Amino acid sequence: QSVLTQPPSASGTPGQRVTISCSGSSSNIGSNYVYWYQQLPGTAPKLLIYRNNQRPSGVPDRFSGSKSGTSASLAISGLRSEDEADYYCAAWDDTLGWVFGGGTKLTVL
Amino acid sequence: QLQLQESGPGLVKPSETLSLTCTVSGGSISSSSYYWGWIRQPPGKGLEWIGSIYYSGSTYYNPSLKSRVTISVDTSKNQFSLKLSSVTAADTAVYYCASQEYSGYDCDAFDIWGQGTMVTVSS
C-alpha cells in the first residue's frame, strides 16, 4: 500500500484533457513539493513536473501540475497516443523520506 | 548533461548481499549541487525509494530498509554504490540510480535516472 494514493487507471481519447490525482497527508503533500514522473513501457521514469507545477526543459506545456492542501493533480491536455504510459507522483514525507504513489496507467483509446 | 549507469550482478542468492554501482558521467559526483539516490521497482509494481547520499558521505535511508542498506560514494571513481544485505525474493526488482538537485537547503526529487538494472533473488 503506497503512502500517496493514485487511481490505478485513467483513459481518454486523442485531443482530450485528462487529470490524474494524487492524495497524501499533512506530512508529505501538505507540507512539501510534489513531483510527477512518466514511465513508458520498459524504460526508466522521466521527470515530468517538479516543485508542484514546474516543467523541466523539453517537457511540453500540455503537461501541467497543481497542488491544493494534501492533494495534487497532473493534467494532460491535447492527449496523444504517445502519452500512453504509467504516471507516478512523489513527495518528501517528513517521517518516511521520499514516497511515491502506486502509479496510474493511462490508456489512450 | 549528467548520465548515470548502473552495474552489478543480475542474480543474487537468498540471504546474500546485493551489490550495485552507479557510474556518473558528464559531471562530478563531488558537486555540491547534487544528492545521489537509489530507487527500485519490483516487476509489475510501483517505485520505492531506497536511500540517498551526498558526496560528503552523508546518507539518509528508507526507514523500512535502513537495517539492511548501506550506500557509499567513491569520489575518485565518480561512483556511488548500494549494498542490500540478507536479500529475499521480495528484493527482486529493477534497481535505478538517479540524481537529485540540491540547493543547499532544499533537495529535489530524482531528475536524471539511469536505465535500470534487473536483479533477481533466487537460488
Interface residues (C-beta under 8 A of the other chain):
Chain A: S2 Y33 Y35 Y37 T43 A44 P45 K46 L47 Y50 R51 P56 Y88 A90 A91 W92 T95 L96 G97 W98 V99 F100 G101 G102 G103
Chain B: G37 G46 L47 E48 W49 G51 S52 Y60 Y61 N62 P63 Y96 C107 D108 A109 F110 D111 W113 G114 Q115 G116
